[in-house]
Amino acid sequence: MIGPGARGPAGDAAPPFAAVAAMPSTTEMSLRAFLQTPHARMPDYRLTTAELDGVVGWILAQKSR
């Protein structure tokens, strides 16, 4: 589920998007690199450039909330 205050499934180790956005290391470049790199226990999504732009923009927009 995605949205304000949304939580993942119980036992999900992934932090909320707002927490990711608030990390000092989170930049447009770091998000792009992370989202384009395969990770164990994570689906291998192949995002188009437009989809990647949208996801990165949405996560970065959570910084100001």
Secondary structure, DSSP 8 states (H G I E B T S, - for coil): --STT---STT-----HHHHHHSTT--HHHHHHHHTS--TTS------HHHHHHHHHHHHHGGG-
